[in-house]
Structure formats: structure tokens, C-alpha cells
Amino acid sequence: MILNDLIRLFERDLKRMKVEIDAYSKEQNLWKVDQKITNSAGNLCLHLIGNMSHFVGKEIGGFHYVRDRDFEFAGKNVPKATLIEMIEKLENVITASLEGLDEGMLEKDYPLEVFGGKMSHNYFLIHLLGHFSYHLGQINYHRRLLDK
């Protein structure tokens, strides 16, 4: 049952991220930073796409993905339409990956030791949901402050 809840929560937050990115009135503002906000919304979006594509899509769902973490934070000026397409693709990958996961696997070890030790799929998926929500809030804050 928790797997269905996780799927619904990830789907909800992916839709919210698409709405947040699309809400920018000026596309160039996606990449804006200032002294107190050093990560642009565009880079946070790329980071979330890379993070989820790697840890859920590749490691759980078996989807091919080669992560470029440096680009997630250094890349610039990816068109808003491309970011939205990437989010939509990620929505499908995440849903398919989690729907393909047997509920019994949630208590079994996740295949990577991300934090230097073993952890269950359940633990890591909850961590990923919190990580996603944290950065989604940063995107919202960024938009409200710097999309002028």
C-alpha cells in the first residue's frame, strides 16, 4: 500500500514542478541567481531530473540513464519547453519504475550504498521524496523572488 502512496506523491510533485517551471513569465529568469540565491530554478530542475532519473529510473526501473551531475548545476539556458518535456518524460519513467517494483522489495536493500551503508528501498524512496519536495520549494521561492 505504501508503494501506491509513494507513486501518487511523486506524481503530484512532478506535476507541481512542471507548473512551477511553466509559471516563469520570462524564460531567462529560470537561470537567474543573486547573492543569496545561488542555485537557479533551471539548475534545480535539472538536478531533480538527474537525481530521480538515476536513483529511481535507472536503479529501480532499469531505464537507461547516464547522469551528468556537473551539468545539473553548471548547465545554462536550457529552453523552458525542453525542461517541461524532460519533466514529462521523467513522470512516465518514475511511475513505470515504481509500478514495476514489487511491494515486498520495499523492505529489501536498495542496490546502492548512497549514504555509506545499506538502506531499504522504502527508506531511500522516502528520502528522495523529501529531497524532491525541498528543492521544489526552492524553485517556488526562486520564482516568486526573481521572476520580475
DAZIBEL-V563295 format. One record per backbone hydrogen bond with DSSP energy under -1.0 kcal/mol. CO is the residue of the C=O (numbers start at 1). NH is the residue of the N-H. E is the energy in kcal/mol with one decimal. If there is no record, write none. Layout:
BEGIN
CO,NH,E
CO,NH,E
END
This chain:
BEGIN
1,5,-1.5
2,6,-2.6
3,7,-2.5
4,8,-2.3
5,9,-2.4
6,10,-2.7
7,11,-2.7
8,12,-2.4
9,13,-2.4
10,14,-2.5
11,15,-2.2
12,16,-2.1
13,17,-2.3
14,18,-2.0
15,19,-2.2
16,20,-2.8
17,21,-2.7
18,22,-2.5
19,23,-1.6
21,24,-1.2
26,29,-1.6
27,30,-1.6
28,31,-1.4
29,32,-1.2
30,42,-3.0
37,34,-2.2
40,44,-2.3
41,45,-2.5
42,46,-2.4
43,47,-2.5
44,48,-2.5
45,49,-2.4
46,50,-2.7
47,51,-3.1
48,52,-2.5
49,53,-2.3
50,54,-2.1
51,55,-2.7
52,56,-1.9
52,57,-2.1
53,58,-2.1
54,59,-2.0
56,60,-1.4
56,61,-2.4
57,63,-2.8
68,72,-1.5
70,74,-2.0
71,75,-2.6
79,83,-2.3
80,84,-2.4
81,85,-2.1
82,86,-2.5
83,87,-2.4
84,88,-2.5
85,89,-2.3
86,90,-2.4
87,91,-2.5
88,92,-1.5
89,93,-2.2
90,94,-3.1
91,95,-2.3
92,96,-2.5
93,97,-2.6
94,98,-2.6
95,99,-2.7
96,100,-1.5
98,101,-1.1
102,105,-2.4
103,106,-1.4
105,108,-1.3
106,122,-2.9
108,121,-2.2
113,116,-1.0
119,110,-3.1
120,124,-2.3
121,125,-3.0
122,126,-2.1
123,127,-2.2
124,128,-2.9
125,129,-2.1
126,130,-2.1
127,131,-2.7
128,132,-2.6
129,133,-2.5
130,134,-2.4
131,135,-2.0
132,136,-2.4
133,137,-2.1
134,138,-1.5
135,139,-2.2
136,140,-2.1
137,141,-2.5
138,142,-2.9
139,143,-2.6
140,144,-2.2
141,145,-1.9
142,146,-3.1
143,147,-1.6
146,148,-1.6
END
